[in-house]
Amino acid sequence: MSPRPVSSIYLYVLQLRIKTLHLKSSFTQKHSY
């Protein structure tokens, strides 16, 4: 039995969101000075 594709998609989206959040935080930190 293979895992549900929905769960994998959800995990993928979650990882993408976390990545973008980290990028945003680093970007704002760089330009906050």
N, CA, C and O atoms as a DFTB+ gen file, in Angstrom:
132 C
 N C O
     1  1       0.848      -1.211       0.000
     2  2       0.000       0.000       0.000
     3  2       0.882       1.259       0.000
     4  3       1.791       1.401       0.819
     5  1       0.596       2.140      -0.915
     6  2       1.376       3.379      -0.983
     7  2       0.671       4.481      -0.185
     8  3      -0.553       4.454      -0.057
     9  1       1.402       5.423       0.339
    10  2       0.783       6.506       1.117
    11  2      -0.094       7.393       0.242
    12  3       0.045       7.421      -0.981
    13  1      -0.972       8.095       0.874
    14  2      -1.873       8.973       0.115
    15  2      -1.086      10.101      -0.551
    16  3      -0.176      10.669       0.053
    17  1      -1.438      10.424      -1.793
    18  2      -0.746      11.543      -2.456
    19  2      -1.056      12.884      -1.795
    20  3      -0.252      13.815      -1.839
    21  1      -2.232      12.963      -1.186
    22  2      -2.631      14.227      -0.560
    23  2      -1.665      14.566       0.574
    24  3      -1.249      15.715       0.720
    25  1      -1.317      13.569       1.367
    26  2      -0.419      13.823       2.495
    27  2       0.948      14.275       1.988
    28  3       1.559      15.178       2.560
    29  1       1.425      13.646       0.916
    30  2       2.731      14.039       0.367
    31  2       2.674      15.477      -0.157
    32  3       3.603      16.260       0.042
    33  1       1.573      15.806      -0.826
    34  2       1.411      17.171      -1.339
    35  2       1.383      18.154      -0.169
    36  3       2.000      19.217      -0.228
    37  1       0.671      17.795       0.882
    38  2       0.592      18.668       2.052
    39  2       1.981      18.898       2.641
    40  3       2.350      20.024       2.973
    41  1       2.741      17.814       2.763
    42  2       4.105      17.939       3.296
    43  2       4.949      18.820       2.380
    44  3       5.717      19.658       2.854
    45  1       4.811      18.635       1.093
    46  2       5.576      19.441       0.135
    47  2       5.247      20.921       0.298
    48  3       6.144      21.764       0.336
    49  1       3.961      21.229       0.394
    50  2       3.535      22.622       0.560
    51  2       4.067      23.175       1.881
    52  3       4.515      24.320       1.951
    53  1       4.012      22.357       2.914
    54  2       4.503      22.802       4.216
    55  2       5.986      23.145       4.132
    56  3       6.417      24.177       4.646
    57  1       6.753      22.293       3.496
    58  2       8.193      22.557       3.347
    59  2       8.425      23.836       2.553
    60  3       9.290      24.642       2.896
    61  1       7.646      24.016       1.489
    62  2       7.796      25.227       0.682
    63  2       7.496      26.461       1.524
    64  3       8.230      27.448       1.466
    65  1       6.430      26.410       2.300
    66  2       6.051      27.544       3.139
    67  2       7.154      27.863       4.136
    68  3       7.496      29.028       4.344
    69  1       7.709      26.824       4.753
    70  2       8.793      27.032       5.723
    71  2       9.999      27.653       5.025
    72  3      10.636      28.557       5.565
    73  1      10.306      27.172       3.837
    74  2      11.448      27.720       3.093
    75  2      11.229      29.199       2.808
    76  3      12.121      30.015       3.037
    77  1      10.051      29.547       2.311
    78  2       9.775      30.945       1.989
    79  2       9.819      31.806       3.246
    80  3      10.295      32.941       3.214
    81  1       9.318      31.258       4.355
    82  2       9.355      32.006       5.610
    83  2      10.792      32.289       6.007
    84  3      11.112      33.412       6.398
    85  1      11.654      31.305       5.914
    86  2      13.065      31.488       6.268
    87  2      13.699      32.520       5.336
    88  3      14.470      33.371       5.780
    89  1      13.376      32.444       4.056
    90  2      13.925      33.404       3.105
    91  2      13.463      34.816       3.450
    92  3      14.259      35.755       3.432
    93  1      12.191      34.965       3.761
    94  2      11.659      36.281       4.112
    95  2      12.342      36.823       5.358
    96  3      12.739      37.988       5.395
    97  1      12.479      35.989       6.372
    98  2      13.092      36.439       7.625
    99  2      14.536      36.874       7.379
   100  3      14.964      37.916       7.877
   101  1      15.282      36.089       6.620
   102  2      16.678      36.439       6.339
   103  2      16.732      37.728       5.513
   104  3      17.592      38.579       5.738
   105  1      15.823      37.861       4.573
   106  2      15.798      39.056       3.728
   107  2      15.538      40.297       4.577
   108  3      16.242      41.297       4.440
   109  1      14.551      40.243       5.439
   110  2      14.221      41.394       6.282
   111  2      15.365      41.692       7.242
   112  3      15.657      42.856       7.515
   113  1      16.008      40.660       7.750
   114  2      17.137      40.867       8.651
   115  2      18.276      41.572       7.917
   116  3      18.924      42.461       8.468
   117  1      18.509      41.174       6.684
   118  2      19.589      41.793       5.910
   119  2      19.299      43.276       5.674
   120  3      20.209      44.101       5.751
   121  1      18.062      43.617       5.391
   122  2      17.712      44.993       5.041
   123  2      17.180      45.788       6.226
   124  3      16.677      46.898       6.050
   125  1      17.283      45.243       7.409
   126  2      16.773      45.966       8.577
   127  2      17.789      46.989       9.065
   128  3      17.427      47.910       9.796
   129  1      19.051      46.848       8.677
   130  2      20.069      47.786       9.151
   131  2      19.957      49.120       8.425
   132  3      20.734      50.036       8.693
